[in-house]
């Protein structure tokens, strides 16, 4: 988890310092697929060129599609857990976010990944419409 000060735009979409280091820490090797939410600020030319120069495959997917991104469930878990602390300033918010993020169990992440085939099938069955995910 990385704090971004100021407006998050293409220039502050911090990949160089964090994505490659995370891939290394997770022992993903050189070949992995990166998934993002296709927010326009994540798709700016500069960012997409960075992916190409680093030979990072980016998953093609519809924008605004939380059904296909299990991380959205983790963000909701984090939001709920942090809200219980009632942070009163940005320093506390950052601290509580990091603490609660560290508490997320690997088994929770694994379960979300295991649901991916069901998510895909549900989105296909709903023809891209709403699903329970």
Secondary structure, DSSP 4 states (H G I P E B T S, - for coil): -----S---GGG---TTTHHHHHHHTT--S--EE-----GGGS-HHHHHHHHHTT-EE----SS-GGG-THHHHHHHHHHHHHTT---SHHHHHHHHHHHHHHS-HHHHHHHHHTHHHHHHHHHHTTTS----
